[in-house]
Amino acid sequence: MAGGTWSAQNKLRPGQYINFKSKERSIGSIGERGIVSLPLSLSWGPAKQIVPLEAGVDTTKTLGYAITATEMLLVREAMKRAKTILLYRLNAGTKATATVTPLTITAKYGGLRGNDITLTVATNIDDTANFDVKTFVSGVEVDTQTVATIAQLQANDWVTFSGTGALAATAGVPLTGGTDGTVATQDYADYLMAIEVENFHTIGLTSTDSTIKDVFVSFAKRQREDEGKKIQVVVENYPTADYEGVISVKNGVVLSDGTTLTAAQAVSWVAGATSGANPNESLTYTAYDGAVDATPKYTNSQIEEAIRKGEFLFTPSDGSAIVETDINTFTSFAPDKNQSFSKNQVIRVLDGIANDYYRIFSKSYIGKVPNNDDGRNLLKSECINITNQYQNIAAVQNFDPQTDIQVSPGQNVDAVVINQWIQPVSAVEKLYFTITVE
């Protein structure tokens, strides 16, 4: 007996033709947050490319230093709250080198860290025809190879080898000439081209250059309004952006070890914390991890003025530094775009829903579901499913799937129009009491 599946009732042979399929149901779920991107000038690591770093990862081989090192300050601050950092090293630098004729040793990456590398070559005590070639970084042995000739040496995580012939013993030769180099405006432009194709939630720009800030603000607007990628950019002292996609950090903090961070340096923490905050979470009154004070400090009137200008700032509180209020730079309120859009928690809700719709529809609906009543009802069910998930975590409220969403055919045969009404939930920030004493 013949068998198989069928798409039309046109089989010639007698037999059994069976199609199996699942009942149509919503497939989408809320996307996770926590991806921040940082363009930084560093002293080691791959240059001009996106390097993903998971929270808690050992950065020694990739970036040249342990996460606790001073050189990793900005990376470390972002890692306090972010799940993933998409790091981009802006500077290539110059590679440190050393020569023990005829062997040349070259640092794997450009940068000052290369000057901390030393190589030793010693005759192997068990086989005098071979040599032990050891690589040290700041006095710590990181690689050992036993070889007879230069050709047998293999590049390691820190250096490459070149030359031909026999090795010559040396008690220790340091690599020199490594420099970090400088960062130009074009390097930031190259970064934006590289990051545009990645998925992330926030960018932390630690530069204090107003021209570069303006470029990043324009990038945020284009991504949000033209490309449909709902991201935010965090900068320092740039409230004139007046845009919900831009957060302006006004001041810095003092860490428990005495390190003072400027507003530009605090951008890393703010960007990481913003990326890691859930749609049902506000950073208002959240303590900066490891901070004991805010710097500079402001008076009550100065704080109120900063809030009116759309500035994100820290204030001291019982031996810590807290976020005064979780806001962005949007201040030009209008009837169709009110003060709610200045609250980052609201933006996270709206951005989360928009990003979830984009992700799910592009993957499972566009070009796959027919634009008829059944297809549009399935699309509507997906929207209801996603919104209900946000309501279940108290990110939105009062959503009624019967009245708060409409899915209709568009003007063209391939178009669909969706109208939806959403009420984001904002965390309690102000308590007004009237207490009567009898």
C-alpha positions as CSV (number, residue, x, y, z in Angstrom):
1,M,0.0,0.0,0.0
2,A,1.3,3.4,-0.9
3,G,1.7,6.1,1.7
4,G,3.2,9.5,2.6
5,T,2.0,13.0,3.1
6,W,-0.3,15.1,0.9
7,S,-0.8,18.8,0.0
8,A,-3.5,18.3,-2.6
9,Q,-6.0,15.4,-3.2
10,N,-4.2,14.2,-6.4
11,K,-2.7,10.9,-5.5
12,L,-2.8,8.1,-8.2
13,R,-2.1,5.0,-6.1
14,P,-4.5,3.6,-3.5
15,G,-3.0,4.1,0.0
16,Q,-2.9,6.1,3.2
17,Y,-1.7,9.6,3.1
18,I,-1.3,11.4,6.5
19,N,-0.2,14.8,7.5
20,F,0.7,15.5,11.1
21,K,0.7,19.0,12.5
22,S,0.4,20.8,15.8
23,K,-2.6,22.9,16.8
24,E,-1.9,26.5,16.0
25,R,-0.9,28.4,19.1
26,S,1.3,31.3,20.2
27,I,5.0,30.5,20.1
28,G,6.6,33.6,21.4
29,S,8.0,34.4,24.8
30,I,9.5,37.5,26.4
31,G,13.1,38.1,25.4
32,E,15.9,38.3,28.0
33,R,17.7,41.5,28.7
34,G,21.3,42.1,29.8
35,I,23.4,42.8,26.7
36,V,25.5,46.0,26.8
37,S,28.1,47.2,24.3
38,L,31.2,49.2,25.2
39,P,33.7,50.9,22.8
40,L,36.9,51.3,24.8
41,S,40.5,52.2,24.4
42,L,42.5,49.3,25.9
43,S,46.1,48.1,26.4
44,W,45.5,44.5,25.0
45,G,43.1,42.4,23.0
46,P,41.7,42.1,19.5
47,A,41.2,45.4,17.9
48,K,38.4,46.7,15.7
49,Q,36.1,43.8,16.3
50,I,33.2,42.8,18.6
51,V,34.4,40.6,21.4
52,P,31.6,39.0,23.5
53,L,32.3,38.7,27.2
54,E,30.0,36.8,29.6
55,A,29.7,38.0,33.1
56,G,32.2,36.2,35.4
57,V,34.5,35.2,32.5
58,D,38.3,35.3,33.0
59,T,39.4,38.3,30.9
60,T,43.2,37.6,31.3
61,K,43.9,36.0,28.0
62,T,41.4,38.1,26.0
63,L,42.1,41.5,27.4
64,G,45.5,41.0,29.1
65,Y,44.4,41.6,32.6
66,A,42.3,39.9,35.3
67,I,38.9,41.6,35.8
68,T,40.2,42.9,39.2
69,A,43.0,44.9,37.6
70,T,42.9,48.7,37.4
71,E,43.1,48.5,33.6
72,M,39.8,46.6,33.6
73,L,37.9,49.3,35.6
74,L,35.3,50.2,33.0
75,V,34.7,46.5,32.0
76,R,34.4,45.6,35.6
77,E,31.8,48.3,36.3
78,A,29.6,47.2,33.4
79,M,29.9,43.5,34.5
80,K,28.4,44.3,37.9
81,R,24.9,44.3,36.3
82,A,25.2,43.2,32.6
83,K,25.0,39.5,31.6
84,T,27.0,40.0,28.4
85,I,29.3,42.7,27.2
86,L,29.9,43.2,23.5
87,L,33.3,44.8,23.8
88,Y,35.0,46.7,20.9
89,R,38.6,47.8,21.3
90,L,38.9,51.1,19.5
91,N,42.7,51.3,19.4
92,A,45.1,48.9,17.7
93,G,48.3,50.2,19.2
94,T,51.8,49.0,18.4
95,K,53.0,45.5,19.2
96,A,56.0,45.0,21.5
97,T,58.9,43.0,20.2
98,A,62.2,41.4,21.2
99,T,65.0,39.6,19.4
100,V,67.3,36.9,20.4
101,T,69.1,36.4,17.1
102,P,67.9,34.7,15.0
103,L,64.6,34.5,17.0
104,T,62.1,37.4,16.9
105,I,59.3,37.5,19.5
106,T,56.2,39.7,18.8
107,A,53.3,40.4,21.1
108,K,50.0,39.0,19.9
109,Y,48.3,42.3,20.2
110,G,49.4,45.9,20.2
111,G,49.4,47.9,23.4
112,L,51.3,48.6,26.6
113,R,50.5,45.2,28.1
114,G,53.0,43.7,25.6
115,N,55.8,45.5,27.5
116,D,55.1,43.2,30.5
117,I,56.0,40.1,28.5
118,T,59.4,38.4,29.0
119,L,60.9,35.3,27.2
120,T,63.5,32.9,28.5
121,V,65.3,30.2,26.5
122,A,67.3,27.5,28.4
123,T,68.8,24.2,27.5
124,N,66.6,21.3,28.6
125,I,68.2,19.5,31.5
126,D,67.0,16.1,30.2
127,D,67.9,16.5,26.5
128,T,70.6,19.0,25.8
129,A,69.6,19.0,22.1
130,N,66.3,20.8,23.0
131,F,65.5,24.1,24.6
132,D,62.8,25.2,27.1
133,V,61.2,28.3,25.8
134,K,59.1,30.1,28.5
135,T,56.8,33.1,28.2
136,F,56.2,35.2,31.3
137,V,53.6,38.0,31.8
138,S,54.4,40.3,34.7
139,G,56.6,37.5,36.1
140,V,54.0,34.8,35.8
141,E,54.7,31.9,33.6
142,V,52.0,31.5,30.9
143,D,53.5,29.1,28.4
144,T,56.3,26.6,28.1
145,Q,57.5,24.8,25.0
146,T,60.4,22.3,24.6
147,V,61.8,22.5,21.0
148,A,65.0,22.0,19.1
149,T,64.6,24.8,16.5
150,I,62.7,28.0,16.0
151,A,60.5,26.4,13.3
152,Q,59.0,24.1,16.0
153,L,57.8,27.0,18.2
154,Q,54.0,27.6,18.2
155,A,52.3,30.9,18.8
156,N,50.6,31.1,22.2
157,D,48.0,33.5,23.8
158,W,50.6,36.2,24.2
159,V,53.3,36.1,21.5
160,T,54.2,34.9,18.0
161,F,57.6,33.6,16.9
162,S,59.5,34.2,13.7
163,G,63.0,33.4,12.4
164,T,64.9,30.3,11.3
165,G,67.7,28.2,12.6
166,A,68.9,27.2,16.0
167,L,67.8,28.7,19.3
168,A,70.2,30.6,21.5
169,A,69.9,30.5,25.3
170,T,68.9,33.7,27.2
171,A,68.2,34.3,30.8
172,G,65.4,36.6,29.9
173,V,64.6,39.1,27.2
174,P,61.8,41.6,27.7
175,L,59.5,42.8,24.9
176,T,59.6,46.5,24.4
177,G,58.0,49.2,22.1
178,G,54.4,48.4,22.8
179,T,52.1,51.4,22.8
180,D,48.3,51.9,23.0
181,G,48.1,54.4,20.3
182,T,45.4,57.0,20.0
183,V,41.7,56.9,19.2
184,A,40.2,59.0,16.4
185,T,36.6,60.0,15.6
186,Q,36.7,57.5,12.7
187,D,37.3,54.7,15.2
188,Y,34.0,55.4,16.8
189,A,32.3,55.5,13.4
190,D,33.8,52.1,12.6
191,Y,32.5,50.8,15.9
192,L,28.9,51.9,15.1
193,M,29.1,50.1,11.8
194,A,30.3,46.9,13.5
195,I,27.7,47.0,16.4
196,E,24.8,47.8,14.2
197,V,24.4,44.2,13.0
198,E,24.5,42.8,16.6
199,N,21.7,42.4,19.1
200,F,22.1,44.4,22.3
201,H,20.1,46.6,24.7
202,T,22.4,49.5,25.6
203,I,25.6,51.2,24.5
204,G,27.9,52.9,27.0
205,L,29.9,55.8,25.6
206,T,32.6,56.9,28.0
207,S,34.0,59.6,25.7
208,T,33.6,63.2,26.8
209,D,33.8,64.5,23.3
210,S,30.5,66.4,22.4
211,T,30.9,65.6,18.7
212,I,31.2,61.9,19.3
213,K,28.2,62.1,21.7
214,D,26.1,63.7,19.0
215,V,27.1,60.9,16.5
216,F,25.9,58.3,19.0
217,V,22.7,60.2,19.7
218,S,22.0,60.2,16.0
219,F,22.8,56.5,15.9
220,A,20.3,55.8,18.6
221,K,17.6,57.7,16.8
222,R,18.2,55.9,13.5
223,Q,18.2,52.5,15.2
224,R,15.0,53.2,17.1
225,E,13.0,55.0,14.4
226,D,14.3,53.7,11.1
227,E,15.7,50.3,11.8
228,G,13.2,49.2,14.5
229,K,15.9,48.3,17.0
230,K,14.8,49.7,20.4
231,I,18.2,50.4,22.0
232,Q,19.4,53.1,24.4
233,V,22.7,54.9,24.5
234,V,24.2,56.1,27.8
235,V,26.5,59.2,27.7
236,E,27.8,61.7,30.2
237,N,26.5,65.2,30.6
238,Y,24.5,65.5,27.4
239,P,20.9,66.3,28.5
240,T,20.4,68.3,25.3
241,A,19.8,65.0,23.5
242,D,16.1,65.3,24.7
243,Y,15.4,61.8,23.6
244,E,14.0,58.7,25.3
245,G,16.7,56.6,23.7
246,V,19.5,58.6,25.4
247,I,20.5,58.5,29.1
248,S,22.8,61.3,30.4
249,V,24.8,60.6,33.5
250,K,25.5,63.8,35.5
251,N,28.0,62.7,38.2
252,G,30.1,59.8,39.5
253,V,30.6,57.8,42.6
254,V,33.3,56.9,45.1
255,L,34.0,53.2,45.4
256,S,34.7,51.4,48.7
257,D,38.4,51.1,47.8
258,G,38.7,54.8,47.5
259,T,38.5,54.9,43.7
260,T,36.7,58.0,42.4
261,L,34.7,57.5,39.2
262,T,33.8,60.5,37.0
263,A,30.4,60.7,35.3
264,A,32.0,59.4,32.1
265,Q,33.4,56.3,34.0
266,A,30.1,55.7,35.8
267,V,28.5,55.4,32.3
268,S,29.7,51.8,32.2
269,W,27.7,50.9,35.3
270,V,24.6,52.8,34.2
271,A,24.8,51.1,30.7
272,G,25.2,47.7,32.3
273,A,22.5,48.2,34.9
274,T,20.1,49.6,32.3
275,S,20.7,46.6,30.0
276,G,20.2,44.2,32.9
277,A,17.1,45.8,34.3
278,N,13.9,43.8,33.6
279,P,10.8,45.5,32.1
280,N,9.1,45.3,35.6
281,E,12.1,46.9,37.3
282,S,13.1,50.5,38.0
283,L,16.6,51.6,38.9
284,T,15.3,54.5,41.0
285,Y,16.9,54.3,44.5
286,T,19.1,51.4,43.3
287,A,22.5,51.4,45.0
288,Y,25.5,51.6,42.8
289,D,27.3,48.3,43.5
290,G,30.4,48.8,45.7
291,A,30.0,52.6,46.0
292,V,30.1,54.5,49.3
293,D,29.4,58.0,48.1
294,A,28.4,60.2,45.2
295,T,30.7,62.8,43.6
296,P,30.1,65.6,43.2
297,K,27.2,66.1,45.6
298,Y,24.3,68.4,44.9
299,T,21.8,70.4,46.9
300,N,18.1,69.7,46.8
301,S,17.5,72.5,44.4
302,Q,20.3,71.4,42.1
303,I,18.9,67.8,42.1
304,E,15.5,69.0,41.2
305,E,16.9,71.1,38.4
306,A,18.9,68.1,37.1
307,I,15.7,66.0,37.1
308,R,13.8,68.7,35.2
309,K,16.7,68.7,32.6
310,G,16.5,64.9,32.2
311,E,19.7,64.0,34.0
312,F,20.5,60.6,35.5
313,L,22.4,61.3,38.8
314,F,23.6,59.6,42.0
315,T,23.0,60.9,45.5
316,P,24.5,59.8,48.8
317,S,22.4,57.6,51.1
318,D,23.6,55.9,54.3
319,G,27.1,55.1,53.1
320,S,26.1,54.3,49.6
321,A,25.4,56.0,46.3
322,I,21.9,55.6,44.9
323,V,20.2,56.4,41.6
324,E,18.0,59.4,42.3
325,T,15.5,58.6,39.6
326,D,15.7,56.3,36.6
327,I,15.1,58.7,33.8
328,N,16.3,59.5,30.3
329,T,16.9,62.9,28.6
330,F,13.4,63.3,27.1
331,T,11.9,66.5,28.4
332,S,9.9,68.0,25.5
333,F,6.6,66.6,26.7
334,A,3.5,66.8,24.5
335,P,-0.1,65.6,24.6
336,D,0.8,62.6,22.4
337,K,4.1,61.9,24.2
338,N,3.9,62.7,27.9
339,Q,6.2,62.5,30.9
340,S,5.9,58.7,31.0
341,F,8.3,58.5,28.1
342,S,11.1,60.0,30.3
343,K,11.0,57.0,32.7
344,N,13.4,54.3,31.6
345,Q,11.2,51.5,33.1
346,V,8.4,52.6,30.8
347,I,10.8,52.6,27.9
348,R,12.0,49.1,28.8
349,V,8.4,47.9,28.7
350,L,7.6,49.5,25.3
351,D,11.0,48.6,23.9
352,G,10.7,45.0,25.2
353,I,7.3,44.5,23.5
354,A,8.5,46.1,20.3
355,N,11.6,44.0,20.2
356,D,9.7,40.8,21.0
357,Y,7.2,41.4,18.3
358,Y,10.1,42.1,15.8
359,R,11.9,38.9,16.8
360,I,8.9,36.6,16.7
361,F,7.2,38.0,13.6
362,S,10.4,38.1,11.5
363,K,11.2,34.6,12.5
364,S,7.8,32.9,12.3
365,Y,5.3,35.1,10.6
366,I,6.6,37.3,7.8
367,G,6.4,35.5,4.5
368,K,5.0,32.4,6.2
369,V,1.5,33.2,7.4
370,P,-1.3,34.1,5.0
371,N,-2.9,37.6,5.2
372,N,-6.5,36.3,5.7
373,D,-8.8,36.1,8.7
374,D,-7.1,33.0,10.1
375,G,-3.6,34.4,9.6
376,R,-4.5,37.7,11.2
377,N,-6.2,36.0,14.1
378,L,-3.1,34.0,14.7
379,L,-1.0,37.2,14.6
380,K,-3.5,38.8,17.1
381,S,-3.1,35.8,19.4
382,E,0.6,36.2,19.4
383,C,0.3,39.8,20.4
384,I,-2.1,38.9,23.2
385,N,0.3,36.2,24.4
386,I,3.3,38.5,24.6
387,T,1.3,41.3,26.2
388,N,-0.2,38.9,28.8
389,Q,3.3,37.8,29.7
390,Y,4.3,41.4,30.4
391,Q,1.1,41.8,32.5
392,N,1.9,38.6,34.4
393,I,5.2,40.2,35.6
394,A,3.4,43.5,36.4
395,A,5.2,45.4,33.6
396,V,1.8,46.4,32.1
397,Q,-1.7,46.6,33.6
398,N,-5.4,46.6,32.7
399,F,-4.8,44.9,29.4
400,D,-8.1,43.6,27.9
401,P,-7.5,41.4,24.9
402,Q,-11.0,42.0,23.7
403,T,-10.8,45.7,23.5
404,D,-7.1,46.8,23.6
405,I,-5.9,45.2,20.4
406,Q,-7.1,45.4,16.8
407,V,-5.5,43.5,13.9
408,S,-6.9,44.5,10.5
409,P,-5.9,44.2,6.8
410,G,-3.8,47.0,5.4
411,Q,-4.3,48.9,2.2
412,N,-2.1,46.5,0.2
413,V,-2.7,42.8,0.0
414,D,0.4,42.0,2.0
415,A,-0.1,44.5,4.7
416,V,-1.5,44.2,8.2
417,V,-2.3,47.1,10.6
418,I,-2.2,46.5,14.3
419,N,-3.5,49.0,16.8
420,Q,-2.8,48.3,20.5
421,W,-3.3,50.1,23.7
422,I,-0.8,49.4,26.6
423,Q,-0.6,50.9,30.1
424,P,3.0,50.3,31.4
425,V,3.4,50.0,35.1
426,S,5.9,52.3,36.8
427,A,7.5,51.6,40.2
428,V,6.3,53.7,43.1
429,E,8.5,56.7,43.5
430,K,6.5,59.3,45.5
431,L,4.5,58.7,48.7
432,Y,2.2,61.4,49.8
433,F,0.9,60.9,53.4
434,T,-1.7,62.8,55.4
435,I,-1.5,61.7,59.0
436,T,-4.0,63.0,61.5
437,V,-3.1,63.0,65.1
438,E,-6.1,62.9,67.5
